[in-house]
């Protein structure tokens, strides 16, 4: 079964694992900028990362057999405000590249003042450049999720950004109802610290009214030797009796259409 991974940090994955994903059906991926750096980094590090996405990652993807697109942003952990401002000033140069299909991942994790400032700056640029956004929100077991995730939505409304062009990523079962109530897209991140494949499959199966606003992604999969979380969700949906057309809708057609990816 074919799929598009709508949130996959390919720069953190070995090429051999990416090629295995292609053999399992991955036809394209969206590579977001990370929401955090380990340690402290300067503006040059961020710009170099964006450059890598648009050169090496895109070229390597073609070598391995899939199409790579990217979503750029300034990490909100590991970069200070002065360096963030330098990156934001340079960002329009990168947004002009046709491989940039979104802005992200942007949003809030702990809800600090710096996070909110940077989130608003990102939204204003995304609106100006007519780009959808990938939203980082607290993961399913994060204690701040119940309060910070609604704050993400409040800021989107305050900035006048169209919520239907947002993917509320890293969804957890406890916040699904709220996320769906926003009118935005919802990303089910099937990662080692996020949602298990079977839980995602049941959400798709039990809520047919949500299917046109759900996207399955892996972020980093299970790490180690198992990055294959999107295929695991596809298999679970198949074993639970879901038809192939619906599986294709959630795993391929919806991300393709939302990000306007030029893949058939």
C-alpha positions in Angstrom: 0.0 0.0 0.0 1.3 3.4 -0.9 1.7 6.3 1.6 3.0 9.8 2.1 4.7 10.4 5.4 3.5 14.0 6.2 6.0 14.5 9.1 9.3 12.6 8.8 12.7 13.8 10.0 14.7 12.2 7.3 17.9 14.0 8.4 17.8 11.9 11.5 17.3 8.5 9.8 19.9 6.3 8.0 19.5 6.0 4.2 19.1 2.2 4.4 16.0 2.6 6.6 14.6 5.2 4.2 15.0 2.9 1.3 13.2 0.2 3.3 10.4 2.6 3.7 10.3 3.2 0.0 10.1 -0.6 -0.5 7.2 -0.7 1.9 5.3 2.0 -0.1 6.5 5.4 0.8 6.2 7.6 -2.3 6.9 11.0 -0.7 7.6 12.7 2.6 7.4 16.1 4.2 10.5 17.0 6.2 9.8 19.5 8.9 12.3 21.6 10.8 12.6 20.3 14.3 10.9 22.1 17.1 14.0 21.9 19.3 17.8 21.6 19.1 19.8 19.6 21.7 22.0 22.3 23.2 22.2 25.9 22.1 22.8 26.9 18.4 23.0 30.0 16.4 21.3 31.4 13.3 23.9 29.9 11.0 23.0 26.4 12.2 19.3 26.9 11.4 20.1 28.3 7.9 22.4 25.4 7.2 19.7 22.9 8.2 17.2 24.6 5.8 19.9 24.4 3.1 20.4 20.7 3.8 16.7 20.0 3.4 16.5 21.7 0.0 19.7 20.2 -1.4 21.0 17.0 0.1 17.8 15.6 1.5 15.9 16.3 -1.8 18.6 14.8 -3.9 19.1 11.7 -1.6 15.4 11.1 -1.7 15.4 10.8 -5.5 18.3 8.4 -5.2 16.4 6.3 -2.8 13.2 6.4 -4.8 10.8 8.9 -3.2 10.1 12.6 -3.4 11.1 14.9 -0.5 9.5 18.2 0.3 10.1 20.3 3.3 8.5 22.6 5.9 10.8 25.1 7.5 10.7 27.0 10.8 12.9 28.3 13.5 13.2 25.8 16.5 11.7 27.3 19.6 14.2 25.5 21.9 17.9 25.9 21.4 17.9 29.2 19.6 17.8 32.6 21.4 15.7 35.5 20.3 18.4 37.5 18.5 19.3 34.5 16.4 15.6 33.6 15.8 15.1 37.2 14.4 18.0 36.7 12.0 16.5 33.5 10.8 13.0 35.0 10.3 14.6 37.8 8.3 16.2 35.3 5.9 13.3 32.9 5.8 11.5 34.4 2.7 14.5 33.5 0.6 13.9 29.8 1.5 10.1 30.0 1.2 10.5 30.8 -2.5 11.8 27.3 -3.2 9.2 25.1 -4.7 10.2 22.2 -2.4 9.0 24.2 0.6 5.3 23.2 0.9 4.6 24.4 4.5 5.9 26.1 7.6 6.7 24.1 10.6 6.9 22.6 12.9 5.7 25.6 14.7 3.5 26.0 17.8 3.9 25.6 21.5 5.2 22.9 23.9 5.4 24.5 27.3 3.7 27.8 26.4 6.6 30.1 27.3 6.6 33.8 26.3 9.3 33.2 23.8 7.4 30.3 22.3 4.3 32.5 21.9 6.3 35.3 20.3 8.0 33.0 17.8 4.7 31.2 17.0 3.0 34.5 16.1 5.9 35.5 13.9 5.8 32.2 12.1 2.0 32.5 11.5 2.4 36.0 10.1 5.0 34.8 7.6 2.9 31.7 6.7 -0.1 33.9 6.0 1.9 36.4 4.0 3.4 33.6 1.8 0.1 31.6 1.6 1.5 28.4 3.2 -0.1 25.8 5.4 1.4 25.0 8.8 2.4 21.9 10.7 1.7 22.6 14.4 3.8 21.1 17.2 1.6 20.5 20.2 2.4 18.6 23.5 2.6 14.9 23.1 -0.1 12.6 24.4 1.4 12.0 27.9 2.6 15.6 28.4 0.9 17.0 31.5 0.6 20.4 29.9 -1.3 19.1 26.8 -4.8 19.9 28.1 -4.0 23.6 28.5 -1.3 24.3 25.9 -3.1 22.7 23.0 -6.1 25.0 23.3 -3.7 28.0 23.6 -2.3 27.0 20.2 -5.8 27.3 18.8 -6.4 30.7 20.5 -3.2 32.2 19.0 -4.2 31.0 15.6 -7.5 32.8 15.9 -5.9 35.9 17.3 -3.6 36.1 14.4 -6.4 35.6 11.9 -4.7 32.5 10.3 -7.1 30.1 8.6 -7.4 27.1 10.9 -8.3 24.8 8.0 -4.7 25.2 6.8 -3.3 23.9 10.0 -2.3 20.3 11.0 -2.5 19.9 14.7 0.2 17.3 15.0 1.2 14.8 17.7 -2.4 14.1 18.6 -3.2 12.1 21.7 -6.5 10.3 22.5 -7.3 12.7 25.3 -7.3 15.8 23.1 -8.8 14.3 19.9 -12.2 15.7 20.4 -10.9 19.2 21.0 -8.5 19.0 18.0 -11.3 17.9 15.7 -13.6 20.6 17.0 -11.1 23.3 15.8 -11.9 22.7 12.1 -8.2 22.0 11.4 -6.4 18.9 10.1 -5.2 16.5 12.8 -2.0 14.5 12.6 -1.6 11.1 14.2 2.1 10.8 14.9 2.9 7.1 15.3 6.2 7.4 17.1 7.8 5.7 20.0 6.8 8.4 22.5 3.4 9.2 20.9 0.5 7.2 19.5 0.7 3.4 19.0 -0.3 2.0 15.5 -3.4 0.2 16.8 -4.8 3.3 18.6 -4.5 5.3 15.4 -6.2 2.6 13.4 -9.1 2.5 15.8 -9.5 6.3 15.5 -9.8 6.1 11.8 -12.2 3.1 11.9 -14.4 4.4 14.7 -14.8 7.9 13.4 -15.6 7.9 9.7 -16.8 11.5 10.1 -13.2 12.5 10.8 -11.4 10.7 8.0 -11.1 13.6 5.6 -9.2 15.6 8.3 -6.8 12.9 9.5 -3.2 12.4 8.4 -1.0 9.5 9.5 2.7 10.3 10.0 5.6 8.7 11.9 7.9 11.7 12.8 10.7 9.2 13.7 8.8 6.0 14.0 10.0 3.6 16.6 13.6 4.6 16.2 16.2 1.8 16.5 15.4 -0.6 13.7 11.7 0.1 13.4 10.8 3.3 11.5 7.9 1.7 9.8 5.0 3.0 11.8 2.9 4.3 8.9 2.9 0.8 7.3 2.1 -0.7 10.7 -1.0 1.6 10.9 -2.0 0.5 7.4 -1.6 -3.1 8.3 -3.7 -2.6 11.5 -6.5 -0.9 9.6 -6.4 -3.7 7.0 -6.5 -6.4 9.7 -9.4 -4.6 11.5 -11.4 -4.7 8.2 -11.0 -1.2 6.7 -11.2 -1.1 3.0 -8.2 -0.2 0.9 -9.8 2.9 -0.6 -10.2 4.5 2.9 -6.7 3.5 3.9 -5.4 5.2 0.8 -7.4 8.3 1.5 -5.9 8.8 5.0 -2.4 7.7 4.2 -1.9 9.1 0.7 -4.6 11.3 -0.8 -5.2 13.6 2.2 -1.6 14.6 2.8 -1.0 14.9 -1.0 -4.0 17.3 -1.4 -3.4 19.3 1.8 0.2 20.1 1.0 -0.5 20.3 -2.8 2.2 17.8 -3.5 2.9 17.1 -7.2 2.7 13.3 -6.9 0.2 11.1 -8.7 
